[in-house]
Amino acid sequence: MFSTPCSASSRAALAVILLLPAAFLGACTALGGDSCQGTEDELERLAAQPLLDAAPAHAAAPANYRGQGVTTACDDDSSGKPWLHADRIYAFPGTRADVIAHYTRAASAAGWQYEHNPSPIAAPDTVEGACWTRTDKGRHLLLDVDFRTDAYSPRPQVSDGIAYEVSIGSTSDGSNDDGEATCWH
């Protein structure tokens, strides 16, 4: 079997075919790119929000989340502005109603406004969560208490009581001009 040398034009065509997808990806990056870049300082400010640590008495990290504390992330699904958030998971030996009552008092004392939950609530211990909003240093913030933790990986291990997540988030630019930072329970 003999190999035939590639001509210069064949090599050039092959290079164009191989590099064309990379050129398109590079163009996308130059136009929009990773819009989570440069958000580290804001994520740190969100993680320092006092209500993330203001859990009700006897609340603690679930057994399999001990030592984790506050986590932060920037979610960029490319359908809107990236969402920055700081989150913490708790296990609590009481009820959902106890948790909501605690955060209602704590949030109100810190200047947060309760945001109406658009879905009807049948009973206090079937509520999926609650939200509060406030503006801090020109940023629209959303405080969210969410009881839907079954899909978490790993699923929070709670021996007695409930698990919940408290989260404080904001759009990457801090605005709410499109109503993006609203309660979704």
Buried (B, 14 or more C-beta within 10 A) or exposed (E): EEEEEEEEEEEEEEEEEEEEEEEEEEEEEEEEEEBBEEBEEBBEBBBEBEBBEBBBEEBEBBEBBEEEEBBBBBEBEEEEBBBBBBBBBBBBBBEBEBBBBBBBEBBEEBEBEBBEBEEEEEEEEEBBBBBBBBEBEEBBBBBBBBBEBEEBEEEBEBEEBBBBBBBBBBBBBBBBEEEBBBBEB
